[in-house]
Amino acid sequence: MTDFHELTGVISPGGLLFTCAAEDCGRRLVIDRDSGELVVIDHGDRAALHRGSVGGVELAVPRVSPS
């Protein structure tokens, strides 16, 4: 079974920084304020699914449905 990890977000002038709350993970990513580009700084636990939100921005597992 896949683990879900919660990302906590911080709003800064340069963008949004998300950090995984799980002690054994360490995933960090940033969303650039100007371009909207998402950059993973540290991958952390690649097997875990990550989700979180801050300031109206929500990061969640994509939902895929069969066509």
PDB file with SEQRES, HELIX, SHEET and CRYST1 records, atoms N, CA, C and O in Angstrom:
SEQRES   1 A   67  MET THR ASP PHE HIS GLU LEU THR GLY VAL ILE SER PRO          
SEQRES   2 A   67  GLY GLY LEU LEU PHE THR CYS ALA ALA GLU ASP CYS GLY          
SEQRES   3 A   67  ARG ARG LEU VAL ILE ASP ARG ASP SER GLY GLU LEU VAL          
SEQRES   4 A   67  VAL ILE ASP HIS GLY ASP ARG ALA ALA LEU HIS ARG GLY          
SEQRES   5 A   67  SER VAL GLY GLY VAL GLU LEU ALA VAL PRO ARG VAL SER          
SEQRES   6 A   67  PRO SER                                                      
SHEET    1 AA1 6 LEU A  38  ASP A  42  0                                        
SHEET    2 AA1 6 ARG A  28  ASP A  32 -1                                        
SHEET    3 AA1 6 GLY A  15  CYS A  20 -1                                        
SHEET    4 AA1 6 PHE A   4  SER A  12 -1                                        
SHEET    5 AA1 6 LEU A  49  VAL A  54  1                                        
SHEET    6 AA1 6 VAL A  57  LEU A  59 -1                                        
CRYST1    1.000    1.000    1.000  90.00  90.00  90.00 P 1           1          
ATOM      1  N   MET A   1       0.836  -1.179   0.000  1.00  0.00           N  
ATOM      2  CA  MET A   1       0.000   0.000   0.000  1.00  0.00           C  
ATOM      3  C   MET A   1       0.879   1.240   0.000  1.00  0.00           C  
ATOM      4  O   MET A   1       1.880   1.296   0.714  1.00  0.00           O  
ATOM      5  N   THR A   2       0.511   2.223  -0.792  1.00  0.00           N  
ATOM      6  CA  THR A   2       1.293   3.448  -0.914  1.00  0.00           C  
ATOM      7  C   THR A   2       0.986   4.399   0.235  1.00  0.00           C  
ATOM      8  O   THR A   2      -0.174   4.589   0.602  1.00  0.00           O  
ATOM      9  N   ASP A   3       2.029   4.991   0.797  1.00  0.00           N  
ATOM     10  CA  ASP A   3       1.865   5.968   1.872  1.00  0.00           C  
ATOM     11  C   ASP A   3       1.545   7.341   1.300  1.00  0.00           C  
ATOM     12  O   ASP A   3       2.031   7.707   0.230  1.00  0.00           O  
ATOM     13  N   PHE A   4       0.722   8.097   2.022  1.00  0.00           N  
ATOM     14  CA  PHE A   4       0.479   9.498   1.700  1.00  0.00           C  
ATOM     15  C   PHE A   4       1.259  10.350   2.677  1.00  0.00           C  
ATOM     16  O   PHE A   4       1.204  10.125   3.886  1.00  0.00           O  
ATOM     17  N   HIS A   5       1.982  11.322   2.162  1.00  0.00           N  
ATOM     18  CA  HIS A   5       2.712  12.282   2.986  1.00  0.00           C  
ATOM     19  C   HIS A   5       2.112  13.660   2.775  1.00  0.00           C  
ATOM     20  O   HIS A   5       1.717  14.015   1.664  1.00  0.00           O  
ATOM     21  N   GLU A   6       2.046  14.431   3.847  1.00  0.00           N  
ATOM     22  CA  GLU A   6       1.510  15.794   3.777  1.00  0.00           C  
ATOM     23  C   GLU A   6       2.644  16.791   3.560  1.00  0.00           C  
ATOM     24  O   GLU A   6       3.672  16.743   4.234  1.00  0.00           O  
ATOM     25  N   LEU A   7       2.436  17.681   2.617  1.00  0.00           N  
ATOM     26  CA  LEU A   7       3.373  18.772   2.367  1.00  0.00           C  
ATOM     27  C   LEU A   7       2.877  20.012   3.099  1.00  0.00           C  
ATOM     28  O   LEU A   7       1.692  20.339   3.036  1.00  0.00           O  
ATOM     29  N   THR A   8       3.771  20.697   3.789  1.00  0.00           N  
ATOM     30  CA  THR A   8       3.435  21.974   4.393  1.00  0.00           C  
ATOM     31  C   THR A   8       4.034  23.067   3.528  1.00  0.00           C  
ATOM     32  O   THR A   8       5.152  22.932   3.031  1.00  0.00           O  
ATOM     33  N   GLY A   9       3.293  24.145   3.348  1.00  0.00           N  
ATOM     34  CA  GLY A   9       3.729  25.205   2.449  1.00  0.00           C  
ATOM     35  C   GLY A   9       4.012  26.506   3.158  1.00  0.00           C  
ATOM     36  O   GLY A   9       3.408  26.826   4.182  1.00  0.00           O  
ATOM     37  N   VAL A  10       4.948  27.252   2.591  1.00  0.00           N  
ATOM     38  CA  VAL A  10       5.302  28.579   3.076  1.00  0.00           C  
ATOM     39  C   VAL A  10       5.278  29.526   1.884  1.00  0.00           C  
ATOM     40  O   VAL A  10       5.869  29.245   0.842  1.00  0.00           O  
ATOM     41  N   ILE A  11       4.590  30.646   2.048  1.00  0.00           N  
ATOM     42  CA  ILE A  11       4.521  31.651   0.988  1.00  0.00           C  
ATOM     43  C   ILE A  11       5.655  32.642   1.188  1.00  0.00           C  
ATOM     44  O   ILE A  11       5.840  33.173   2.283  1.00  0.00           O  
ATOM     45  N   SER A  12       6.419  32.893   0.116  1.00  0.00           N  
ATOM     46  CA  SER A  12       7.506  33.874   0.175  1.00  0.00           C  
ATOM     47  C   SER A  12       7.403  34.783  -1.044  1.00  0.00           C  
ATOM     48  O   SER A  12       6.656  34.479  -1.973  1.00  0.00           O  
ATOM     49  N   PRO A  13       8.132  35.882  -1.059  1.00  0.00           N  
ATOM     50  CA  PRO A  13       8.075  36.778  -2.215  1.00  0.00           C  
ATOM     51  C   PRO A  13       8.476  36.104  -3.527  1.00  0.00           C  
ATOM     52  O   PRO A  13       8.009  36.507  -4.592  1.00  0.00           O  
ATOM     53  N   GLY A  14       9.341  35.077  -3.461  1.00  0.00           N  
ATOM     54  CA  GLY A  14       9.802  34.397  -4.665  1.00  0.00           C  
ATOM     55  C   GLY A  14       8.894  33.280  -5.136  1.00  0.00           C  
ATOM     56  O   GLY A  14       9.015  32.827  -6.274  1.00  0.00           O  
ATOM     57  N   GLY A  15       7.983  32.824  -4.280  1.00  0.00           N  
ATOM     58  CA  GLY A  15       7.098  31.726  -4.656  1.00  0.00           C  
ATOM     59  C   GLY A  15       6.633  30.935  -3.461  1.00  0.00           C  
ATOM     60  O   GLY A  15       6.548  31.455  -2.348  1.00  0.00           O  
ATOM     61  N   LEU A  16       6.333  29.672  -3.697  1.00  0.00           N  
ATOM     62  CA  LEU A  16       5.825  28.782  -2.661  1.00  0.00           C  
ATOM     63  C   LEU A  16       6.824  27.657  -2.417  1.00  0.00           C  
ATOM     64  O   LEU A  16       7.280  27.013  -3.361  1.00  0.00           O  
ATOM     65  N   LEU A  17       7.163  27.421  -1.156  1.00  0.00           N  
ATOM     66  CA  LEU A  17       8.056  26.335  -0.790  1.00  0.00           C  
ATOM     67  C   LEU A  17       7.244  25.284  -0.059  1.00  0.00           C  
ATOM     68  O   LEU A  17       6.591  25.591   0.939  1.00  0.00           O  
ATOM     69  N   PHE A  18       7.273  24.044  -0.540  1.00  0.00           N  
ATOM     70  CA  PHE A  18       6.581  22.933   0.099  1.00  0.00           C  
ATOM     71  C   PHE A  18       7.612  21.969   0.658  1.00  0.00           C  
ATOM     72  O   PHE A  18       8.584  21.627  -0.016  1.00  0.00           O  
ATOM     73  N   THR A  19       7.397  21.528   1.901  1.00  0.00           N  
ATOM     74  CA  THR A  19       8.286  20.593   2.572  1.00  0.00           C  
ATOM     75  C   THR A  19       7.454  19.453   3.141  1.00  0.00           C  
ATOM     76  O   THR A  19       6.394  19.685   3.722  1.00  0.00           O  
ATOM     77  N   CYS A  20       7.927  18.229   2.978  1.00  0.00           N  
ATOM     78  CA  CYS A  20       7.214  17.068   3.497  1.00  0.00           C  
ATOM     79  C   CYS A  20       7.324  17.038   5.015  1.00  0.00           C  
ATOM     80  O   CYS A  20       8.399  17.243   5.578  1.00  0.00           O  
ATOM     81  N   ALA A  21       6.180  16.778   5.679  1.00  0.00           N  
ATOM     82  CA  ALA A  21       6.138  16.740   7.137  1.00  0.00           C  
ATOM     83  C   ALA A  21       6.636  15.408   7.708  1.00  0.00           C  
ATOM     84  O   ALA A  21       6.917  15.325   8.904  1.00  0.00           O  
ATOM     85  N   ALA A  22       6.750  14.371   6.884  1.00  0.00           N  
ATOM     86  CA  ALA A  22       7.217  13.065   7.360  1.00  0.00           C  
ATOM     87  C   ALA A  22       8.702  13.144   7.712  1.00  0.00           C  
ATOM     88  O   ALA A  22       9.514  13.610   6.912  1.00  0.00           O  
ATOM     89  N   GLU A  23       9.047  12.688   8.911  1.00  0.00           N  
ATOM     90  CA  GLU A  23      10.431  12.786   9.383  1.00  0.00           C  
ATOM     91  C   GLU A  23      11.426  12.033   8.512  1.00  0.00           C  
ATOM     92  O   GLU A  23      12.568  12.466   8.357  1.00  0.00           O  
ATOM     93  N   ASP A  24      11.002  10.911   7.945  1.00  0.00           N  
ATOM     94  CA  ASP A  24      11.925  10.068   7.185  1.00  0.00           C  
ATOM     95  C   ASP A  24      11.898  10.345   5.686  1.00  0.00           C  
ATOM     96  O   ASP A  24      12.420   9.546   4.909  1.00  0.00           O  
ATOM     97  N   CYS A  25      11.299  11.464   5.259  1.00  0.00           N  
ATOM     98  CA  CYS A  25      11.162  11.723   3.824  1.00  0.00           C  
ATOM     99  C   CYS A  25      12.129  12.814   3.345  1.00  0.00           C  
ATOM    100  O   CYS A  25      13.146  12.509   2.721  1.00  0.00           O  
ATOM    101  N   GLY A  26      11.821  14.053   3.627  1.00  0.00           N  
ATOM    102  CA  GLY A  26      12.709  15.134   3.224  1.00  0.00           C  
ATOM    103  C   GLY A  26      12.404  15.759   1.871  1.00  0.00           C  
ATOM    104  O   GLY A  26      13.201  16.552   1.369  1.00  0.00           O  
ATOM    105  N   ARG A  27      11.244  15.411   1.258  1.00  0.00           N  
ATOM    106  CA  ARG A  27      10.907  16.016  -0.040  1.00  0.00           C  
ATOM    107  C   ARG A  27      10.713  17.521   0.140  1.00  0.00           C  
ATOM    108  O   ARG A  27      10.063  17.977   1.081  1.00  0.00           O  
ATOM    109  N   ARG A  28      11.306  18.285  -0.801  1.00  0.00           N  
ATOM    110  CA  ARG A  28      11.114  19.740  -0.850  1.00  0.00           C  
ATOM    111  C   ARG A  28      10.929  20.139  -2.299  1.00  0.00           C  
ATOM    112  O   ARG A  28      11.624  19.643  -3.185  1.00  0.00           O  
ATOM    113  N   LEU A  29       9.990  21.035  -2.533  1.00  0.00           N  
ATOM    114  CA  LEU A  29       9.793  21.564  -3.873  1.00  0.00           C  
ATOM    115  C   LEU A  29       9.349  23.006  -3.789  1.00  0.00           C  
ATOM    116  O   LEU A  29       8.836  23.459  -2.766  1.00  0.00           O  
ATOM    117  N   VAL A  30       9.553  23.716  -4.876  1.00  0.00           N  
ATOM    118  CA  VAL A  30       9.228  25.139  -4.918  1.00  0.00           C  
ATOM    119  C   VAL A  30       8.455  25.437  -6.200  1.00  0.00           C  
ATOM    120  O   VAL A  30       8.720  24.852  -7.250  1.00  0.00           O  
ATOM    121  N   ILE A  31       7.497  26.353  -6.098  1.00  0.00           N  
ATOM    122  CA  ILE A  31       6.770  26.845  -7.259  1.00  0.00           C  
ATOM    123  C   ILE A  31       7.157  28.305  -7.434  1.00  0.00           C  
ATOM    124  O   ILE A  31       6.928  29.131  -6.551  1.00  0.00           O  
ATOM    125  N   ASP A  32       7.754  28.617  -8.598  1.00  0.00           N  
ATOM    126  CA  ASP A  32       8.204  29.973  -8.903  1.00  0.00           C  
ATOM    127  C   ASP A  32       7.005  30.911  -9.032  1.00  0.00           C  
ATOM    128  O   ASP A  32       6.034  30.591  -9.718  1.00  0.00           O  
ATOM    129  N   ARG A  33       7.073  32.053  -8.379  1.00  0.00           N  
ATOM    130  CA  ARG A  33       5.968  33.018  -8.376  1.00  0.00           C  
ATOM    131  C   ARG A  33       5.681  33.585  -9.767  1.00  0.00           C  
ATOM    132  O   ARG A  33       4.518  33.765 -10.127  1.00  0.00           O  
ATOM    133  N   ASP A  34       6.706  33.862 -10.538  1.00  0.00           N  
ATOM    134  CA  ASP A  34       6.526  34.502 -11.844  1.00  0.00           C  
ATOM    135  C   ASP A  34       6.134  33.517 -12.949  1.00  0.00           C  
ATOM    136  O   ASP A  34       5.217  33.785 -13.724  1.00  0.00           O  
ATOM    137  N   SER A  35       6.823  32.389 -13.020  1.00  0.00           N  
ATOM    138  CA  SER A  35       6.593  31.456 -14.132  1.00  0.00           C  
ATOM    139  C   SER A  35       5.609  30.340 -13.796  1.00  0.00           C  
ATOM    140  O   SER A  35       5.037  29.733 -14.702  1.00  0.00           O  
ATOM    141  N   GLY A  36       5.402  30.061 -12.509  1.00  0.00           N  
ATOM    142  CA  GLY A  36       4.560  28.934 -12.108  1.00  0.00           C  
ATOM    143  C   GLY A  36       5.262  27.600 -12.214  1.00  0.00           C  
ATOM    144  O   GLY A  36       4.651  26.557 -11.984  1.00  0.00           O  
ATOM    145  N   GLU A  37       6.545  27.618 -12.560  1.00  0.00           N  
ATOM    146  CA  GLU A  37       7.321  26.397 -12.724  1.00  0.00           C  
ATOM    147  C   GLU A  37       7.525  25.703 -11.379  1.00  0.00           C  
ATOM    148  O   GLU A  37       7.857  26.348 -10.385  1.00  0.00           O  
ATOM    149  N   LEU A  38       7.323  24.386 -11.354  1.00  0.00           N  
ATOM    150  CA  LEU A  38       7.530  23.574 -10.162  1.00  0.00           C  
ATOM    151  C   LEU A  38       8.892  22.902 -10.271  1.00  0.00           C  
ATOM    152  O   LEU A  38       9.190  22.248 -11.270  1.00  0.00           O  
ATOM    153  N   VAL A  39       9.721  23.065  -9.238  1.00  0.00           N  
ATOM    154  CA  VAL A  39      11.056  22.474  -9.218  1.00  0.00           C  
ATOM    155  C   VAL A  39      11.196  21.642  -7.955  1.00  0.00           C  
ATOM    156  O   VAL A  39      10.964  22.144  -6.855  1.00  0.00           O  
ATOM    157  N   VAL A  40      11.573  20.373  -8.100  1.00  0.00           N  
ATOM    158  CA  VAL A  40      11.825  19.499  -6.961  1.00  0.00           C  
ATOM    159  C   VAL A  40      13.257  19.733  -6.499  1.00  0.00           C  
ATOM    160  O   VAL A  40      14.204  19.536  -7.261  1.00  0.00           O  
ATOM    161  N   ILE A  41      13.409  20.153  -5.249  1.00  0.00           N  
ATOM    162  CA  ILE A  41      14.741  20.412  -4.688  1.00  0.00           C  
ATOM    163  C   ILE A  41      15.322  19.116  -4.143  1.00  0.00           C  
ATOM    164  O   ILE A  41      16.461  18.764  -4.449  1.00  0.00           O  
ATOM    165  N   ASP A  42      14.533  18.402  -3.329  1.00  0.00           N  
ATOM    166  CA  ASP A  42      14.914  17.092  -2.785  1.00  0.00           C  
ATOM    167  C   ASP A  42      13.768  16.132  -3.037  1.00  0.00           C  
ATOM    168  O   ASP A  42      12.623  16.437  -2.702  1.00  0.00           O  
ATOM    169  N   HIS A  43      14.057  14.966  -3.626  1.00  0.00           N  
ATOM    170  CA  HIS A  43      13.007  14.006  -3.972  1.00  0.00           C  
ATOM    171  C   HIS A  43      12.414  13.317  -2.752  1.00  0.00           C  
ATOM    172  O   HIS A  43      11.225  12.998  -2.752  1.00  0.00           O  
ATOM    173  N   GLY A  44      13.203  13.080  -1.718  1.00  0.00           N  
ATOM    174  CA  GLY A  44      12.691  12.380  -0.546  1.00  0.00           C  
ATOM    175  C   GLY A  44      12.255  10.974  -0.900  1.00  0.00           C  
ATOM    176  O   GLY A  44      12.897  10.304  -1.709  1.00  0.00           O  
ATOM    177  N   ASP A  45      11.156  10.518  -0.291  1.00  0.00           N  
ATOM    178  CA  ASP A  45      10.628   9.169  -0.526  1.00  0.00           C  
ATOM    179  C   ASP A  45       9.884   9.161  -1.855  1.00  0.00           C  
ATOM    180  O   ASP A  45       8.769   9.673  -1.953  1.00  0.00           O  
ATOM    181  N   ARG A  46      10.499   8.582  -2.868  1.00  0.00           N  
ATOM    182  CA  ARG A  46       9.909   8.571  -4.213  1.00  0.00           C  
ATOM    183  C   ARG A  46       8.700   7.646  -4.309  1.00  0.00           C  
ATOM    184  O   ARG A  46       7.898   7.786  -5.233  1.00  0.00           O  
ATOM    185  N   ALA A  47       8.550   6.709  -3.384  1.00  0.00           N  
ATOM    186  CA  ALA A  47       7.424   5.779  -3.420  1.00  0.00           C  
ATOM    187  C   ALA A  47       6.167   6.369  -2.781  1.00  0.00           C  
ATOM    188  O   ALA A  47       5.065   5.881  -3.035  1.00  0.00           O  
ATOM    189  N   ALA A  48       6.310   7.402  -1.962  1.00  0.00           N  
ATOM    190  CA  ALA A  48       5.159   8.001  -1.279  1.00  0.00           C  
ATOM    191  C   ALA A  48       4.436   8.977  -2.202  1.00  0.00           C  
ATOM    192  O   ALA A  48       5.046   9.615  -3.060  1.00  0.00           O  
ATOM    193  N   LEU A  49       3.130   9.077  -2.007  1.00  0.00           N  
ATOM    194  CA  LEU A  49       2.330  10.081  -2.711  1.00  0.00           C  
ATOM    195  C   LEU A  49       2.244  11.313  -1.810  1.00  0.00           C  
ATOM    196  O   LEU A  49       1.952  11.200  -0.619  1.00  0.00           O  
ATOM    197  N   HIS A  50       2.498  12.474  -2.377  1.00  0.00           N  
ATOM    198  CA  HIS A  50       2.530  13.709  -1.601  1.00  0.00           C  
ATOM    199  C   HIS A  50       1.342  14.600  -1.947  1.00  0.00           C  
ATOM    200  O   HIS A  50       0.911  14.664  -3.098  1.00  0.00           O  
ATOM    201  N   ARG A  51       0.819  15.289  -0.926  1.00  0.00           N  
ATOM    202  CA  ARG A  51      -0.272  16.234  -1.128  1.00  0.00           C  
ATOM    203  C   ARG A  51      -0.162  17.332  -0.078  1.00  0.00           C  
ATOM    204  O   ARG A  51       0.365  17.124   1.016  1.00  0.00           O  
ATOM    205  N   GLY A  52      -0.674  18.507  -0.442  1.00  0.00           N  
ATOM    206  CA  GLY A  52      -0.654  19.634   0.484  1.00  0.00           C  
ATOM    207  C   GLY A  52      -1.198  20.877  -0.188  1.00  0.00           C  
ATOM    208  O   GLY A  52      -1.454  20.880  -1.392  1.00  0.00           O  
ATOM    209  N   SER A  53      -1.374  21.941   0.595  1.00  0.00           N  
ATOM    210  CA  SER A  53      -1.888  23.191   0.029  1.00  0.00           C  
ATOM    211  C   SER A  53      -1.425  24.370   0.875  1.00  0.00           C  
ATOM    212  O   SER A  53      -1.088  24.233   2.051  1.00  0.00           O  
ATOM    213  N   VAL A  54      -1.422  25.531   0.230  1.00  0.00           N  
ATOM    214  CA  VAL A  54      -1.124  26.787   0.908  1.00  0.00           C  
ATOM    215  C   VAL A  54      -1.621  27.924   0.021  1.00  0.00           C  
ATOM    216  O   VAL A  54      -1.421  27.897  -1.193  1.00  0.00           O  
ATOM    217  N   GLY A  55      -2.254  28.902   0.608  1.00  0.00           N  
ATOM    218  CA  GLY A  55      -2.669  30.102  -0.125  1.00  0.00           C  
ATOM    219  C   GLY A  55      -3.519  29.852  -1.358  1.00  0.00           C  
ATOM    220  O   GLY A  55      -3.382  30.571  -2.348  1.00  0.00           O  
ATOM    221  N   GLY A  56      -4.385  28.862  -1.329  1.00  0.00           N  
ATOM    222  CA  GLY A  56      -5.223  28.578  -2.485  1.00  0.00           C  
ATOM    223  C   GLY A  56      -4.591  27.681  -3.531  1.00  0.00           C  
ATOM    224  O   GLY A  56      -5.241  27.337  -4.518  1.00  0.00           O  
ATOM    225  N   VAL A  57      -3.334  27.291  -3.339  1.00  0.00           N  
ATOM    226  CA  VAL A  57      -2.656  26.373  -4.261  1.00  0.00           C  
ATOM    227  C   VAL A  57      -2.682  24.989  -3.628  1.00  0.00           C  
ATOM    228  O   VAL A  57      -2.229  24.803  -2.499  1.00  0.00           O  
ATOM    229  N   GLU A  58      -3.218  24.021  -4.367  1.00  0.00           N  
ATOM    230  CA  GLU A  58      -3.311  22.654  -3.846  1.00  0.00           C  
ATOM    231  C   GLU A  58      -2.505  21.715  -4.724  1.00  0.00           C  
ATOM    232  O   GLU A  58      -2.652  21.705  -5.947  1.00  0.00           O  
ATOM    233  N   LEU A  59      -1.645  20.922  -4.082  1.00  0.00           N  
ATOM    234  CA  LEU A  59      -0.883  19.875  -4.762  1.00  0.00           C  
ATOM    235  C   LEU A  59      -1.482  18.548  -4.333  1.00  0.00           C  
ATOM    236  O   LEU A  59      -1.531  18.237  -3.143  1.00  0.00           O  
ATOM    237  N   ALA A  60      -1.936  17.768  -5.302  1.00  0.00           N  
ATOM    238  CA  ALA A  60      -2.571  16.512  -4.973  1.00  0.00           C  
ATOM    239  C   ALA A  60      -2.217  15.462  -6.026  1.00  0.00           C  
ATOM    240  O   ALA A  60      -1.695  15.783  -7.093  1.00  0.00           O  
ATOM    241  N   VAL A  61      -2.508  14.222  -5.708  1.00  0.00           N  
ATOM    242  CA  VAL A  61      -2.285  13.123  -6.634  1.00  0.00           C  
ATOM    243  C   VAL A  61      -3.256  13.269  -7.794  1.00  0.00           C  
ATOM    244  O   VAL A  61      -4.452  13.447  -7.562  1.00  0.00           O  
ATOM    245  N   PRO A  62      -2.783  13.199  -9.040  1.00  0.00           N  
ATOM    246  CA  PRO A  62      -3.690  13.330 -10.176  1.00  0.00           C  
ATOM    247  C   PRO A  62      -4.708  12.196 -10.216  1.00  0.00           C  
ATOM    248  O   PRO A  62      -4.401  11.052  -9.882  1.00  0.00           O  
ATOM    249  N   ARG A  63      -5.896  12.529 -10.622  1.00  0.00           N  
ATOM    250  CA  ARG A  63      -6.947  11.515 -10.789  1.00  0.00           C  
ATOM    251  C   ARG A  63      -7.034  11.147 -12.252  1.00  0.00           C  
ATOM    252  O   ARG A  63      -7.189  12.012 -13.114  1.00  0.00           O  
ATOM    253  N   VAL A  64      -6.935   9.871 -12.525  1.00  0.00           N  
ATOM    254  CA  VAL A  64      -6.966   9.377 -13.885  1.00  0.00           C  
ATOM    255  C   VAL A  64      -8.174   8.442 -14.007  1.00  0.00           C  
ATOM    256  O   VAL A  64      -8.368   7.546 -13.186  1.00  0.00           O  
ATOM    257  N   SER A  65      -8.968   8.666 -15.036  1.00  0.00           N  
ATOM    258  CA  SER A  65     -10.109   7.785 -15.257  1.00  0.00           C  
ATOM    259  C   SER A  65     -10.006   7.180 -16.660  1.00  0.00           C  
ATOM    260  O   SER A  65      -9.505   7.822 -17.584  1.00  0.00           O  
ATOM    261  N   PRO A  66     -10.481   5.952 -16.810  1.00  0.00           N  
ATOM    262  CA  PRO A  66     -10.401   5.308 -18.117  1.00  0.00           C  
ATOM    263  C   PRO A  66     -11.295   6.019 -19.128  1.00  0.00           C  
ATOM    264  O   PRO A  66     -12.340   6.562 -18.769  1.00  0.00           O  
ATOM    265  N   SER A  67     -10.877   6.013 -20.393  1.00  0.00           N  
ATOM    266  CA  SER A  67     -11.687   6.690 -21.413  1.00  0.00           C  
ATOM    267  C   SER A  67     -12.712   5.765 -22.009  1.00  0.00           C  
ATOM    268  O   SER A  67     -13.478   6.173 -22.883  1.00  0.00           O  
TER     269      SER A  67                                                      
END                                                                             
